[in-house]
Amino acid sequence: MSAIQDVFRRQTTTTSDSSLSPGEQVLQLVANPFQASIQINAFWASLATSLGISAALALLFCFIRPRNTLVYAPRLKNADKEHAPPPLGKGLFSWIKPVQKANEPFLVQKIGMDAVVFLRTARMLRNIFLILGFVGIAIMIPVNVTMGNKTISNGSSAFTVMTPLYIWGRGLWAQVVLAWFMDLIVIYFLWHNYRRIHQLRRTYFESPEYQRSLHSRTLLIRDIPSKSRSNEGIAQLMDEVNPTGVTPRTSVGRNVKVLPELIEEYEENVKELESVLAKYMKNPDRLPAHRPTMKAPRKYKGQTASGKVDAIEYLTDRIRALEMEINDVRDRVDSRDAMPYGFASWDSVSQAHTVAYTARSKRPHGTKIRLAPRPNDLIWDNLKLSRGTRRRKRFMNGIWIAVLTVVWTPINAGIAIFLSNLSNLGLVWKAFKTQLDAHRTGWAIVQGIAAPAITSIVYLILPIIFRRLQIRAGDVTKTDRERHVLRNLYAFFTFNNLLIFSIFSAVWQYVTLVIEYDREGNDTWTSLRKGQFFLVIMSALCQISPFWITWLLQRNLGAAADLAQLWHLTYVWFMKTFMAPTPRQKIEWTAPPAFDYASYYNYFLFYTTVALCYSTLQPIVLVVTALYFSIDCFLKKYLLMYVFVTKTESGGQFWTTIFNRVVFAVMLSNVVIGVVVKARGTWTLVICIAPLLVIMLIFKWYCMKTYDLNLKYYARGKGQDQEHLAADSHPHKMEKISSKFGHPALYKPLVTPMVHAKAQHLLGEVYRGRLNSDGGQAVVFSDIALQPMAQTTMPNQEVPLEIVPEAQQDFQFYKNRSDFRDEADDLLSERSHTPMSSLGKQEYSSRPSTRGASPAPLQEYRGVPHRKQFDQSQVPSQFRSGGRTSTEGGDLGLRPHNGPYTDPYDDRTNLLNGVGDVRTPTGEFMSLDRWRTPGESRTGTATHTPDEEWNTNYDYFRSRR
């Protein structure tokens, strides 16, 4: 303690004057000439590096973009004609005009609702801070500079003079006026955008894609009691909340047992085998002297050499064993072991939404009923969790978040106290204080660049941690998970990185003042009282505000780095140059990357909260924030149009989460302004600000009551059913809800290992004749019928590998493949996915798709020859077509209904019967009916009705999956 007192004594250059008021004496004590100079230097260093490097990255992007469309315009290459963005020229700045001209209706069709809502949010924040920034420069800074006490502000930095630190009396009313003006501006923009998003959402409901999709007419039922876990039981539950009088088609979830784990392990082994082969055959003309080996697993019972086994042989045997086990488990799955969740589907969207609205506040027999998401949006493992299990998981998730917060607190305290203000570190470290005095410019650059950079790098890992925690919390959809990740990230950032960060800095400042007063001979209580806590908090917040300016300036650098795709370019270059990537990895690198809405939204909200809280403490922060949003708003528009895709389209459901947090940010800023005016004025000023908190709550309640139900439900009653009758006038064809909303583990095709074509001639040597065939006939490995290798290359051998030429290691050749489509369904939104109809002149059956895949083109595809006619005896029994009853809907393998609640799809015989009997050249399931032209029956006659006209719409094919 004495060392701190001595250092502080030497650092303080002005002694207290008894003629000054207690508040003026406090400000005189906290004046720091060194900090005055370092703040200015740090700001200019941060501004120069941020704008300079950002401009350099933007120019680099302009030069590289025309020569590397795989990285800078993958959506342009992979989207179909209807949903592709405008073409780009080869000029350096030819990308600017198409982005600038794209309006909102155009973007809704091209990139989807989620991306449009994100861009609208960015524009809203840009407009808010452009207005507030102008007010800050034109009004607040002149008021603070002209009305400040010049006696005690001498020697302070320009940043400190621009704050209200030296204002008393009537000058504080400017803070109150700004608080009211800021709240009214934010309320207007929130209300305006709420109305616009409400219109977009209603248009989205009316769109043909939404009206024709199965998920829009389906409800998800969870926590089903044991006695109701059947198709009939679900229908009876629906009768209690079904005002439409229409009986839905129902499907209860099946217990897939260990299938997901087995398939996951199978895919991991396939990818590991691909990696081993890629490394071993990287140079086909110079194979390594020894075959690749790997450490024998603990459960391995075979022979080993020094604890290792041949990697290729072990992985091949393991893949075969897993394949047999997967097929065996699939064969034993049936509907007798039902799960506590299921689905109910209606013929029209309005009927399903009316039932969902009626059931929103009810739990018939303890069930929870909600609108069903898209099948690829479901987190299947969490659907089976009971209500109590979900509650326990959420509780444990809260504990882990609390532990993470506690662990991060001391780290955050160190950053707040020392990194954001290096002079504080000099107070407790004498040698460092000497260095500070000797090299002020150098350490100013460190404070302006290194401290915000270290903070930003640490924050990068937090979204990863929170996403993994949220997966364990029991969320049933990926959209819910991302919204909860956003909520937790924002709460953590705001509490730990803003409130705790600022409070620790203020407490440190208060402690140093108390030490100084105590040195003058006062007792502890007198020292605490003379410290004037509110005033010290205000002064500490004003002095720490330059840190947030430099930090926000560096975020412009982050926006430019996103545009240049530096990480992706560097990673791919390193892997291709120094490693041995597999063909599958190269294909995945060319796929459009997913846009991380949770992280980007969190950054937007956090920047907004920081700027609003420091709006009166440091008005220039409003200008810096306006600069960031002005730049990033345009750059993100390009990225969403040409580079990124939406992982799971939610139809704009992030908006309410964004709205609530902006309202909270405004209320928090009002509290901060209240602390500022109380530190210098009376409670009258605080009372004038207090009504703003009530106004914001009333505004939130008004928007919730006016818009939220219409944002969620297409229809809410019989009256509205008539209103939307036109959209539902065309009846939908009978669809197998049990297959569309069936667990992917039941029908997901098993992937085939990929090998580069340059190593094709070595495969026989690598496998050493382990897989011999009989006469070169097609054999079945996994559930994929494979064509034997050419006799001239590998005589009398079968290799379960897919040969991929170098020229076809591109996602555009595989975007409709089942194994890559499973990933693409997560990566490509409904608006950015290429429909099968865009591939050329292909013929498909008009009947509804069987389980597991959309129609596949009947042509040679990505170098794999067309399959010969297969012998049914060589196809696994669970994939053969058995005796099926032809119905008026086509050869669907359906049994006649035996009652109002009987679903003909859920018996053991038909569980996997509809998947087809062979696979297409693309590796997808395919029945013999798919070789026929649309509408042609087995006898060659047309069987479709007028309602079943051949539909080539984009989402028609998407819904068939």
N, C-alpha and C positions, 0 to 999 in steps of 0.2 A: 504493500500500500504506500509506503514512504517513497518507493521508486516512482510510482505513478504520480504522486504529489510533486516530486522534484521535476519530473519531465514536464508536467502540466504547468508548473510555475515558470519554467524556462520558455514554454511555448506561448504563454500569455504575455502579450507585449503591452497591454493597456491595463492599468490598475483601476479599481472601481472608484468612482467619484460620488461622494455623498450627496452632491447636488442633483444627481440624476435620480429618476424614479426607479423603483425596484426592477421593473421590466426592462428599462434602459440599461441598468447595470448588468442584467443577465445577458442581454445582447452584446454588451461590450466585452463580457467575459468569453462568449462563444465565438467572437470574431477571430478568424484564423488567416493571417496574410498569406501563408503558404498555400492553404486550400483555395484562396482566391485566385492565385495564379495557376494552380494545377487544374482547376475546373475549366478555365478557358482553354488551356493547352489540350486537355483531354477531349474537349468538345471538338476542336478543330482537327485533332488527329482522327477522331472517330468519323467526323463528317468527310474528311478527305479520303480515308480508306473505304468507307461505305460507298460513296458516290463514284469514286475512281474505279474500284474493283467491280462494282455493279455495271458501270458503263463498259468496262473491258469484257466482262462476261456476256453482256448483251451483243457487243460487236462480234465476239467469238461465235455466239449462236448464229448471228446473221451470216457469217462466212461458212459455217459447217452445215447448217440446216439444209441447203439445197443438195448437198453431197451425202447426206445420211438420213434418208427418210425413214429408215427402220427405227431410229431412235427419236426423231423429232416429228414424225407424222405417221405413227403406226395405225391410227384409226383410219386415215385416208386410204390405206392399203387394204385393211381388213373389213371395212364396213361395206354394206351393199349400196346400190345406187340411191335408194330411197333415203337412207340414213347417213350417207357419207357427207363429210363437211365439204365446203367449196375447195376446188383444186388450188394449189399454190404455184406461183411462178418461181423461176430460178433466180430472180434478182435478190439483192441483199435485203431489201426492205419490202419485198412483195408480199410478205406474210401479214403486214400491218393492215392493209385495206380490207381483205376478207374478214378479218377479226373485227374491224371497226364497223363494217356494214351489217354484220349478223345481228338481227334484232331478236327479241324474246320469243315471239311465235315460231320463228325459224329454229331457234335453239331448242325449244321444247320438243320439236319433231326430231332433231338431230342428236341431242345429247341427253334428253330425259329431264324429268322434273327435279330430281335431286340436284343435278348440276345447275339447273336454272335457278333454283332457290338459293344455292350457294353464291352464284354470281349476283343475284339480287341482294343478298345480304351484304356482300362486299360493296356494292354500289351504294346501298343505304348508309353504311358506316362511312364511306368516302364522303358522301354529301353532308352527313352530320358534322364531320370534323372539318370540312372545308368552311362551313358556316361558322362553327365555333372557333376555328383557327383565325378567321378574319376578325371575329370579335375580340379574340385574345390579343392580336397584334394592334388593332385599331383602338381598343378601349382599355383593356385590362393592363397591358404593359405601360402605356402612358400614365394611367392612374397610379400604378404602383411606383413608378419612377418619380413622378412629380409630387406626390403626396407623402413620400417617405421622409423620415427624419434624417436629414443630411449630416447631423452631428455624429451619429453613431454608425452611419453607413459608409463613412470614409474608409477606404482601404478594402472594402468588400468587393467581391467579384461582380461582374456584370450580371451573372446568373442570379446572385443573391439580391441585387438591387431590383431586378425585375419581379421578385416575389413580394408578397405583402408583409414581409418580415419586419419592416420598419414603419408600418402604417398604424396610426391610432385615430380614433375619433370617427368623423363622418366618412373618411375614406373607406371604412369597412363596409359601408352600405353597397359599394360596388360588388363585393362578394355575394351579398344577398341577391342583388339584381341579376348577377350572372347565374346564380343557382336557379332562379325562376326561369330565366331565358333558356338555359341549358335543358331543363326538364321539359319545357314546352316544345322545344325543337325536337327532342328525342321522342316525345309523345306523338307529335305530328308524323314523323317519319315511320314510326312503328305502326301507327294506325293506317297510314297510306299503304304500306307494304303488306300489312295484314289483309287489307281489302283486296289487293292485287293477287296475293297468293291464294286467297279464298277463291277468286275468279279462276285462277290457273288450276286449282284443285278440282273445281266443278267441271271445267273443260276436260281435265284428265279423266274424270268419271264418265263423261259422255263420249270419250274417244272410242273408236271401233276396237282398238287393241284391248282396252280394259273391258269393254262390254263382252267381247268374245272369250276372254281368258277364263279359265276354270276357277282360279283362286278367288276371283272377284265374286263368284256365286257360291263360295264354300265357307263354312264355319269350322273352326277348330274347337273341339270340346276336350277339356282336360279334367283330371281328378274324377274320372267316372267310377262309381262304386262297383264292386265285384259283380253284383247281380245284374248290372246293366251293361256289362262289357260284351256286347254283341251288336250286330247291325240293327236287330229289332229293338234292343234296349236303348240304343242311341236315338232311334226314331221316336220311341215313347218319351224319352227325356225332352226331345224337341217339341213334342205336343204341348208341354206345359208353358212354353214361351213362344209359341208359333201362332201369331194372329192371322197369318195368311191363309190357313186352311189347306195348304199344299204340302203333301208328304215329300220330304226330301229323300234323295239317295244317300245312303250312309255307308260308312266303312270304318271298322274298328281296327286299331293298331295291332300289329302282330309282334310277338316276341322273336326277335331275330337272333337271340342268344349271343354267341361270341362272334357272329359274322363280321361286325365292324372291325373288331380287333384283328381277326384273321386276315381280312382284306387289307388293312393298314400294314400288317407285317408282310403280307405278300408283296405289296407295292414297294415297301422299303427294300426287300430283298431283290426285287427286279431292278430297282435303281442302283443298288449296290453292285449287282452283276454287270449292269451297263457301265458303271464307273470302272470296275476291275478290267473289263474287256477294253475299254477306251484307253486306259493307261498301258495295258499290256501290248495292245496293237497300235499304239500311237505312231510308230514307225514300222509299217508292215514289212519293209525290206530288211529291218534289223531288229528282230524280236529279241527280247532279253534272254539270257542264257537259262534262266530258271523261270518256271511257271509261277504266277502270283500265289502267295499263301496268305493266310489270315489266322488269327488266334482262334482256336477251337472254342466254341461256346461251352458254357459250364455243363449243359445237359447233353452234349455230344457224346455218343457211345462208341463211335468208330475209332479206327486207328489214327494216331497222330505222330508227327515227327517233331520232337522238341516242343510239344504243345501246340503245333500249328497243323493246318490242313490245307489241301489244295483249294483255293478260293473259288475257282470256276466250278469244280466238281461239287463242292459243298453247297454253293448257292443254287446250282441247278437242281440238286437233290431236294434242297429245302423248298424251292419253288414248286416242284412237283408234289411234294408232300402237302404243302399248304393248299395247292389246287384241289387235290383229292379231298382234303378235309372241308374246304369251302363248299364243294359240290355236294358232299355228304350232308353237311348242315343245312344247306339250302333245300335238299330233298326232304328233310325231316321237319321243316318249318310249316306250320299250318295255323288255322284260325282258332284252334281249340285253346291255345295259350294266349289269350287276348291281353292287351295292355290297357292302362287306364287313360287312354286318349283315343280320339277318333275324329272323323270328319263327316260333315253333312253338307250336301250340295243341292241347290235348287236350280230351276230352269231359267230364272231371271235374276239379274243383279239386285233389283229393287226388293224382291222377296227375301233374299239372303240378308241384305242390309237392314230390312225392317225387323227381322228376327234378331239380328245382332243388337240393334238398338233396344228392342224390348228386353233382351236378356242382359243388358250392360250392368244393371244394378241387382241382378238376381243370381242366385246360385242354386238352381234346381237340384236337389239331392246332393248338394256339396260340389257340383261341377262348376267349372269356369268356362264361359262361352265367349269367343271373340272371333272377329273376322280372320279368316285363314290368310297367312302370307303366301308368297310364291313357294313352291316346294323346295327350291334351292336355297331359300332363306331360312329354312328350319334348322335348328340344332337338335338333331334327332335324339341324341343321348340324354338330353334334358327333358324331353317330352314325358318320359316315363317316371320322372321324379314326383313324389307325393307332395302335398302342400306343406306338410311338416318338414320334409327333407329340404325343400326350397327355402323355407324359413331359416333352418339351421345353416344352410350354405350362405345365405345372405348375411346372417349374423357373423359367421366366421370371416366372410369377406370384409365386413366392417372392421373386425378386429385386426386383420392384416393391413388394411389401409391405415388404421390408427397406429400400428407398430411402425409402418413405413414413415408416417408423419413424424413420430417421435424420433426415429433414427435420423431423419433428415433435418430436424430442428437444429442440432448443434452445428451441422455443416452449413446450414443456411445462415446461422448466426455469425459464423466466421466470415462468410461472404459479405453479409450485411455490414459488419463492423469494420472489417479490415480491407477486403478487396474493393468495395465500393468507395472507400475513403482511406487511402494509404497513410494519411497523416495520423489516423487512429492507431495504425500498427507502429508508427514511430513513437507513440506515447509510451508503449510498453517494451520497445526494443531499441535500445540506445544506439547500437551499431547501425541499424536500419535508418534511424533518424538522421544520422550523419550522412548516409548515402542520399537520403531525400534532399537534404540541404545542398549537397554537392552536385547532384544531377537532377534538377527539377524537371527539365524538359523530357528527359528519357523516362522518368517514372510517370510523368503526365501521360505519355503515350501508352505506357503499360496500363495505367488506370483506365484510359479511354478505350483501349482495344481488348486487352487480355481479360479484364474482369468480366465484361459482358459476354465475351466469347466463351470463357469457362462456364459461365452460368448457362448459356444456350446449349453447350455440348452436354452438360449434365441433364438438361431437360429432355434431350432426345430419347433417353432410355425410359423415361417415365411412361409414355404411352404404351410401350411394350409390356411393362410390368402391369399396368392397370388392365390391359386387354386380357392378359393371362389370368389375372385375379377375377375378372368379370366372367370369364368362361366357366370358372368354378362356382359362380354364384347362382347358376340355375336358369339363366335367360334361355328362352325357347326359340328366339329368332336372332339372326345376325344383326338385323336392324335394331332390335332392342338392346343387344349387347353394345353396339357402337354408340347408341344414345346414352347408355349408362356409362360407358367409358368417357364420353364427352363430359357428362355430369360430374364424374369423379375427378377427372383431370382439372376441370375448371375450379372445383371446390379446393383441390389440393393446391393449385397454382395461386388462387386468390388468398387462401389462408396462409400458406407457408411462404410463398414467394413474394407476396405483397404486404399482408398484414404483419406477419412475424418478422419479415425482412425490415419493414419500416419501424416496427416497435422496438426491435433489438437496437437499431441505430439510435432511436430516441432515448431508450433507457441508458445506453452507453453515454450519451451526451449529458443526461441528467446526473448520472453517477459522477462524472468528472466535475460537474458544477458543485455538487455536494461536497466533494473532496476539497475543492478550492475554498468554499465557505468554511469548512471545518478547519482548514489550515489557518484561517484568520482568527480562530479562537472561539467560534460559535459552538454551542452544543449541537448534538445530532438533530434534535427536533427542529431547532431554529434553522439549521442548514437545510433540512428537507423543506421547511416552509418557505425559505427564501429562494429555493430553487425554482418555484413557480412551475409546477408540473405541466400545465397546459401550454405555457409559453415555450418551455423546453421542447415539448413534443412538436409544436409548430415549427420551431427553429430547426430541429433535426430533420423534419420532413422537407423543409425548404433546402437544406444543405445536401440532402441525399437526392434531390430531384434531378441534378445533372447526370446521375448514373442512369436513370431511366431514359433520359434523352439520348445518351450514347448507346444504350441498349436497343432502343427503338430504331436508331439510325442503322445499326448493324442488321436489323431485320430486313432492311432493303437489300442488303447483301444476300440474305437467305432467299429472297424472292428471285433475284437474278440467278442464283445457283440452281433453283428449281427449273428455271427456263432453260439453262444450259445443260441440264441433266448430267452434271459432272460426275456424280457418284455412279450412275449407271454406265456412263462411258468408261470411266476408270476401271470399274469392276469387270466389265466384259472384256476390255483390252487386256487386263492382267490375266484373266482366266484363259483367254485364247492364246496368249503369248507364252505363259509360263506353266500352265496346267494342261490337262487333257480332258476337256469337257466332253460330255456324251452328246449324241444327236438330240436327245430329249431336252437337255439343258439349252442347247443352241436354239431349238424351236421355242422354248419358253422365253428366252431372252428377246425374241422378236415379237412376242405377244404384247398388246397394249397393257401397260401397268395399271393397277387399281389405284383409285384416288382415295387417300386416307381422310375421309371427311371429319372424323373425330378429332384428329390432331390439328388439322387446319382450322376447323371451327374453334377449337380451344385457343389457338393462338390469336385468332381474330377477337374472341371475347376477352382474353386476357389483356391484349393491347388496349382494347376499349376501356376496360376497367381501370387500368393504370392511367390512361389519358384523362378519363373523367375525374378520377380521384385527385390527380395533380393539376387539374385544369386551372384552379385559382392559385395554387401554390407555385406553379411554374407554367404560365400561359404558353410558352413556346413549345411545350410538349404537344399541344393541340396541333400546331403547325407540322411538327415532325410526324405525328400520327396521320394527318391528312396526306402528307407526302407519301407515306408508306402505302396507304390504301389506294391512292391514285395510281401508283405504279403497279401494285400487286393485283388490283382489280383487272387491269388490262392483260397482264401476263397470265393470270389464272384463266382468263377467258380463252386465250390461245391454247393453253395446256389441256383444258377440258374439251376443246373442239378437236384437237389433233393428236394429243398424246394419251391422256388418261381416259379411263372408262369407269363407270360406276360399278362397284362390286356387287351390290344387291340393291336394286332399285326399290325405294320405299314410297315413291310418289310425293316426295317433299315433306315427310313426317318429321324432319329435323327442325322445322320452323318454330314450333311451339317451345322446344327446348331452348332455341336461340333467343326467342322473345322473352322468356322468363329470366334469362340470365342478363340480358341487357337492362331489363327493369331493375334487377338487383344491383347492377353496377351503378345505375343512376342513383338509387337510394343510398348506396354506400358512399358515393361522392357527396351526397347531401350531408351525411354524417361527418365526413371530413371537413366540409365547409363550416359546419356547425362548430367543430373543434377550433378551427382557425378564428372565427369571429368571437368565440368565447375567450380565447387566449388574449384578445386585445380589447374586447368590448364587453357589453352587458348581456344579460339573459334575454333582453328584448330582441336582439339580433337573432338569437337562437330560436326564439318563439316565431319569428317571421319565416324561418326556414322549415320549421316542424310541419306545417300543413303539406309540404311537398311530399312527405312520406305517405300521408293518407291519400293524396291525389294519385300517386303512382299505384297504390294498392287498388283504388277504385278503378283506375284505367285498366289494370290487369283483369279485374273481375268483369268489367264490361266486355272486353275483347273475348274472354273465355266464354261468356254466356252468348255472345252474338255470333261468334264464328266457329268455335271448336267443334260442335256437333256436326255442322255442315262440312267441316274439313275431314271428318272421319267417316260419316255415313252418307251414302248416295241417296237413300230414302229412309224415312223414319215412321211411316204410317200408311194406312190404306189410301188416304187422300193423295199422298205423294206418289203412290203406286200408279194412279191414273195419270199424274203429271209426267211420269217417265215411261209410260206405256209404249210410246213410239220407239224408244231405244230397245225395248225388250220384245217387240212385236214378232220378231223372227225366232221361232223355237230353236233351241240348241240341240244338236245331235246327241244321242246317248253316248256318254263318255264313262270310261271305267275309272271311277274315283279311287278305287283301291289300288290301281296301278299308277295313276298320276300322283297320288299322295301316299304311295307305298314307300317303305324304307328303301333307300338306294342300295343297301347291302343285299336285298333280295334279287336285284336284277342288274346290278352294276357289272359290266363286262370286265374281266380281268385283263390287265395290260400285258402287252408282249414286249420283251426286251428289244431294244433298238441297237443296231450296230452300223457303223459307218460303212458305206459301200466299198471304200478303198481296202477294207480288210476282209471282204467277202471270200476271197480265195484262200484265206487262212483258217476259216471256220472249221473245216474238216480236221485240220491238224490240231487246232485248239481243243476240239471236243474229242479227238482221238476215237472216233467211231462209236461213241457211247450211245447215240440215238440212231438205231438202225430201223429202216422201214421195210415193208414187204412189197417189192415190185414198184416202188415209186408212187404208190397211191397216197392220197391226202390223208393225213392223220389228224387227230385232235389233241392239241396240247392246251391245257387249261380248257376254257369253253370256246376257244377260237379254232376254227378249221384252218389249217396251214397248208400252203402249197409246197411241195417238195422243191428243193433247190434243183437247178439245171443239172442234168446228168453229166454234162461235160465239166462241171465245176466240182460237184460233190457226188460222185456216183453212189447210189444205194444208201444215201444218208438223209436223215431228217433233222433239221436244226430249228429249234423253237425261237427263232430270232427274226426280227424285221430289218431288212436291209434298206438303209436310207441314203440316197445319193447326196452329195454335198449341195447341189443346186436346189434340193427340196427340203433342206433343213430350215424351213421358214413356217411360221405359224399359219400363213394364209393357206397352206396345203392341208392343215390339220384342224382347222377351227370347227369342222363338223364331225371330227372323229370322236367317238364316244369317250375314249380315255382323256383326250384333251378337252372335249366339250364339258366334262365334269368340272374341270378347272375353269373353262371359259364361262360356264354358267355362273360362276362366282365372279368372274372378271368382266364379262360383257353384259351390259344392261339390256333391257328389252329394247332400248332405242339404239343400241350400238352393235347388236349382234347381227351377223350376216345371215339372212334366211337361206335355206337350202335352195329355194327357187332361183337364186341369183347365180347358181353355179353353171347354168347352161340348160340345154334341152334335155331334160330328164323326165322320166315318167314314174309316177307314184300311184299307189293304190289310194282310192278315195275313202276307204274304210278307216275307222279310227285306229291309231297306232297300237300295236301290242306292247307288252311291257318292255321298258328298258331303253328304247331308242326311237329316234325320229327316222323317217325314211332316208335311205342312203342312195346315192347315185349309182346307176347300173353301168359303170364304165371303169376303165382302168384308172386307178387313182394312186397318185404319188409313187409311181413306179412299181406298185404291187400288181401282178397279173391277175386277171379275172379268174375267179374260182371255177373249177369244173363242177359238174353235177356230183353231189355228195351222196354217198351210201348212207341211208338212215341208220344202219347198224353201227356206223362209226361216230354217230352223234350221241352225246350223253343223253340218258333216258329222260332227264328232266327238261331237255330242250326239244324233244321230239314232239311232233303234232300227233295228238291222239284222236280218238273219235270225238267229234264236236258237233254240236247241233247248229245247223244254219238257221239264222234268224233274219228278220226283215232288215236289221241293221247291217247285214253282211255276215261273213263267217267269223264271228267273234268268239266262238267257243263258249256260248252262254247257255245256261239252262233256263227253262221257263220259270217265271215267278210262281211261287207257291203261297203267296200271301202278301199283304201290303208292306211288310217290313223285311221281306226276304231279299237279300242281295245275292244274285246268282254268281258272283265273282269270287266268293270267299271260301269255297270248299277246298279241300286239300288237292283234289284232282286238277282244279283250274288255277291253282296258285301261281305256278310257273308255266302252265300249259300254253299261254298266249304269247310267250316270248318269241315264238318262231322256231324253226327247225335248223337253220344254218345261219352263218354270218355273211355279211356282205364283204366285198373287198376292203372296205374301210374298217373292218373289225366289229361291225354292229350286228345285232340280231336282225334276222330277216326271214319272214315266212314266204312260202311259195307264191302267195297271193300278191306279193309286192312286185312280181315280174309282170303283172298284168297292167294294162292301161287303166286310167281312172274310170271307175264305174263299171268295170268288166267283172263278171262273176266267174265262177269256176267253169261254167258252161260257155262262157264267151259272150253272154248277153249283159246288157246294161242293167244294173240293179239299183242305182241311186235314185232318190226322189228329188223333186225340185228343191227341197230344203237342203239337199246334200250336194248342191252344185260344187264343182271343183273350185276350191278356194285357194288362191295363190297369195293371199295376204301374208305379210311378214310374221305376224304373231300367231297365225294359224299353225305354222310349222313349229314355232317355239312352244305353243301349248301342247303339241303332240308329244313333247318329252315329259 
